Amino acid sequence: MTMGRTKRSLINISVSIVNRLLVTMLPFAIRTIMIYTIGIEYLGVDSLFASVLNMLSLSELGFSSAVVYSMYQPIANGDDEKVRGLLCFYKKVYRVIGIIILVLGLFLLPNLQWFIAEGSSYPQDINIYIVYLILLANTVLSYLLFSYKSAVLVATMRNDLDSIIDTIRSIVSHGIQIVALLLFREYYLYIAILPIVTIVNNIFRAKLIDKKYPQYKGKGKLSQEDRHGILTRVGALIGNKIGGVVFTSVDSIVISKYIGLIVLAKYTNYYTIFIAVFGIETTAYAAIQSIIGNSLVSNTKEKNFSLFKDLFNINIVVTLACVCCFVALYQPFIAIWVGDNNLLGIEIPLLLALYFFIKSTRKTLFTFYEAAGLWRADFLKPYVSVIVNLVMNIVLVQIIGLPGVIISSIFALAVVEMPWESIVFFKQYFNVRVIEYGLLILKSVFFCGVSFGVTLFICQFLPYGIWGMVLRLVITLVICSIVAFIMLKFTHGGKQALGRFKFLLKQR
């Protein structure tokens, strides 16, 4: 008997969130140990090269999303030959991408100093060129060795299995790295572990997928029409891919170039927390994306719009809780975690809280957008957003410093991306007035704004330290619970969302 979509989605979400928590905790441990054993400067080097290599990964161009989307229908129809054909095509593409990244990476090798601000210090006991080559090798190997097979797990709604494999990899990799830092305090050994783990993990993952899905092993045929369809989707996805990379990587490069590696290292401490929290939400949405995709092709637009509103309202509750925790706990946590000397100004966590609100509010719409495959509908949007973000980044960082980097991202998302994609999506798919989405946005602004303001006011009078954090957490949870209760109990959309959530719990 086939597992119901509801149950599968809940399992995917649960496993993925547990995975995300573990994958988040281990890097925290790594960063802590690195700071206290070899120094914060190494974190700056790590962050810079990770961002540079992420930029090189632009050559992936969105093939993964396009291939997974193309798999949904043949898997549902039992067309194993077409799935095999898609995987063979995906394999060839990823090998080409790996070679392109290698060539571009080697091209950048002589110019690494350009990415570091003049006068900025970095560890003198390491050769940054050797470090970069090791990290480049790790990135290239991730494309050359069987990573394409993971598309099968996503397309068959086995995100839970993918998360379990990723959890094991993370535990092994970070565990060995922690031992290397504690016993040897050797940075070269720390990074040399990465490509070794990548090789072992990719081989293990491939063999497991082949064993579980033997029908997708081997060669298959892919028509010219199917190839053209994938390339068309990729063409539509290029802009979104560029936009995603710019928002995640350019900030670090700009900070390193104009401010320095030390500030970058301190900022990445803050941003690591940001990504950890947002990653949990992203993981939950990724786990249900295939469910949403299935619903979009099997249910009416009215039912899908109802699902959209319910997920959005549930997301408001999550968002207001996260925003309040950012306001209340960011600074005290950083002080306890890495010390007062690594604190940045209070404006940084406040801006990150605002940035989180915008990204989180957008998440429901963007997930539906991806599941519907409407990549060509707003083709120009990501390019405009990238230009706006990049120009503002470079200008503002030189005028107001680090806050300018965050403000540029906030502006690009709030002023360019959200209005553009909401108008396009509601017109192209739901055929309803965008004003209905606007009302949902206003509701999220109101309830999150109230929570934000009350939390910020109260926390002015509360101390730092461990007991101060406990007190801040309790007060924050009380504020969030009251606001969430009012929203879910006394608004129509909130009541409906609460009902759906109760139904899902009963199903589980």
Stockholm file with secondary structure:
# STOCKHOLM 1.0

chainA/1-508         MTMGRTKRSLINISVSIVNRLLVTMLPFAIRTIMIYTIGIEYLGVDSLFASVLNMLSLSELGFSSAVVYSMYQPIANGDDEKVRGLLCFYKKVYRVIGIIILVLGLFLLPNLQWFIAEGSSYPQDINIYIVYLILLANTVLSYLLFSYKSAVLVATMRNDLDSIIDTIRSIVSHGIQIVALLLFREYYLYIAILPIVTIVNNIFRAKLIDKKYPQYKGKGKLSQEDRHGILTRVGALIGNKIGGVVFTSVDSIVISKYIGLIVLAKYTNYYTIFIAVFGIETTAYAAIQSIIGNSLVSNTKEKNFSLFKDLFNINIVVTLACVCCFVALYQPFIAIWVGDNNLLGIEIPLLLALYFFIKSTRKTLFTFYEAAGLWRADFLKPYVSVIVNLVMNIVLVQIIGLPGVIISSIFALAVVEMPWESIVFFKQYFNVRVIEYGLLILKSVFFCGVSFGVTLFICQFLPYGIWGMVLRLVITLVICSIVAFIMLKFTHGGKQALGRFKFLLKQR
#=GR chainA/1-508 SS CCCCHHHHHHHHHHHHHHHHHHHHHHHHHHHHHHHHHTCTHHHHHHHHHHHHHHHHGGGGTTHHHHHHHHHHHHHHHTCHHHHHHHHHHHHHHHHHHHHHHHHHHHHHGGGGGGGSCTTCCCCTTSCHHHHHHHHHHHHHHHHHSSGGGHHHHHHTTCHHHHHHHHHHHHHHHHHHHHHHHHHHCCHHHHHHHHHHHHHHHHHHHHHHHHHHCGGGCSCCCCCHHHHHHHHHHHHHHHHHHHHHHIIIIIHHHHHHHHTCHHHHHHHHHHHHHHHHHHHHHHHHHHHHHHHHHHHHHHSCHHHHHHHHHHHHHHHHHHHHHHHHHHHHHHHHHHHHHHCGGGCCCTHHHHHHHHHHHHHHHHHHHHHHHHHHTCCSTTTTHHHHHHHHHHHHHHHHHHHTCHHHHHHHHHHIIIIIIHHHHHHHHIIIIICSCHHHHHHHHHHHHHHHHHHHHHHHHHHTTCCCHHHHHHHHHHHHHHHHHHHHHHHHHHSHHHHHHHHHHHHHHHHC
#=GC SS_cons         CCCCHHHHHHHHHHHHHHHHHHHHHHHHHHHHHHHHHTCTHHHHHHHHHHHHHHHHGGGGTTHHHHHHHHHHHHHHHTCHHHHHHHHHHHHHHHHHHHHHHHHHHHHHGGGGGGGSCTTCCCCTTSCHHHHHHHHHHHHHHHHHSSGGGHHHHHHTTCHHHHHHHHHHHHHHHHHHHHHHHHHHCCHHHHHHHHHHHHHHHHHHHHHHHHHHCGGGCSCCCCCHHHHHHHHHHHHHHHHHHHHHHIIIIIHHHHHHHHTCHHHHHHHHHHHHHHHHHHHHHHHHHHHHHHHHHHHHHHSCHHHHHHHHHHHHHHHHHHHHHHHHHHHHHHHHHHHHHHCGGGCCCTHHHHHHHHHHHHHHHHHHHHHHHHHHTCCSTTTTHHHHHHHHHHHHHHHHHHHTCHHHHHHHHHHIIIIIIHHHHHHHHIIIIICSCHHHHHHHHHHHHHHHHHHHHHHHHHHTTCCCHHHHHHHHHHHHHHHHHHHHHHHHHHSHHHHHHHHHHHHHHHHC
//
